[in-house]
């Protein structure tokens, strides 16, 4: 199963176009991401979008929090936790990276390397990610839309994250962050690119599994009593 | 005078990638040739690209979408370097300062078989 948890959400028509293209290229599930200001408006046409696609591809929404204020991130997370199947925070700032990885209510730290000269993750943050089960997201579009030295530096940051991933085993997810039909690639092309940067077939498969686990965990979040203890429906 | 054809054991094994191209600007086959070579040399370097045995075999033009011009092509590469070529082509982004996208939709051992993806 191929999951893409970060396709940039836009208008109804644009989302429909992207979803059809993604289903054509072999994706099974996509999440449109919206920031905290647009998320509530986008929820209004979510059911229409699902109806229009007619089970061609599974889709959901990701709340993408973009802020440098740690308190604001915490407040937005608490506000939207029950309404969202996936909450991600755009990284890059070291304080934001740390606060995100320490918050068990957040699912994904997106692009910790953004606008930085390093990967934005060290051994301390990697351990926090494991303890709080926060995934780290790498975006294909960052490489696609950059070139020459900048592209090399981003790939180098990816490789630094792979090293920590192999040692500490935090959840790693790969996404396209496509904004238009030009950014969507077939699943084979997508995996071929990440294979070239140094991930193995098993690691790529596991990253899609991690994305699936996030959605599954959040679907059952209301039934969670403690970590590892879930209320099940014994009637079925 | 043509060279004598190599025996089968000494020939290179090829694979044929069927690619789908979306371009804001109209392109011709020669443009695609330079785009493919440029992409591979940029991402894999001159030394690695020398192994790929690249060749644009076929180029097809399709009815244009309202947003972009649509094409398909069959590109030859050497058998053990399919992943390298695929990833290089996936990273094509701009051509003459306009958006372009190449993605591989099929992989075959012969040109004839790869035409089923067209």
Boltz contact constraints between the chains, C-beta under 6 A:
constraints:
  - contact:
      token1: [A, 144]
      token2: [B, 91]
      max_distance: 6.0
  - contact:
      token1: [A, 144]
      token2: [B, 93]
      max_distance: 6.0
  - contact:
      token1: [A, 182]
      token2: [B, 99]
      max_distance: 6.0
  - contact:
      token1: [A, 182]
      token2: [B, 101]
      max_distance: 6.0
  - contact:
      token1: [A, 185]
      token2: [B, 90]
      max_distance: 6.0
  - contact:
      token1: [A, 185]
      token2: [B, 103]
      max_distance: 6.0
  - contact:
      token1: [A, 186]
      token2: [B, 103]
      max_distance: 6.0
  - contact:
      token1: [A, 189]
      token2: [B, 86]
      max_distance: 6.0
  - contact:
      token1: [A, 189]
      token2: [B, 90]
      max_distance: 6.0
  - contact:
      token1: [A, 189]
      token2: [B, 103]
      max_distance: 6.0
  - contact:
      token1: [A, 189]
      token2: [B, 104]
      max_distance: 6.0
  - contact:
      token1: [A, 192]
      token2: [B, 83]
      max_distance: 6.0
  - contact:
      token1: [A, 192]
      token2: [B, 86]
      max_distance: 6.0
  - contact:
      token1: [A, 192]
      token2: [B, 87]
      max_distance: 6.0
  - contact:
      token1: [A, 193]
      token2: [B, 87]
      max_distance: 6.0
  - contact:
      token1: [A, 193]
      token2: [B, 90]
      max_distance: 6.0
  - contact:
      token1: [A, 195]
      token2: [B, 83]
      max_distance: 6.0
  - contact:
      token1: [A, 196]
      token2: [B, 87]
      max_distance: 6.0
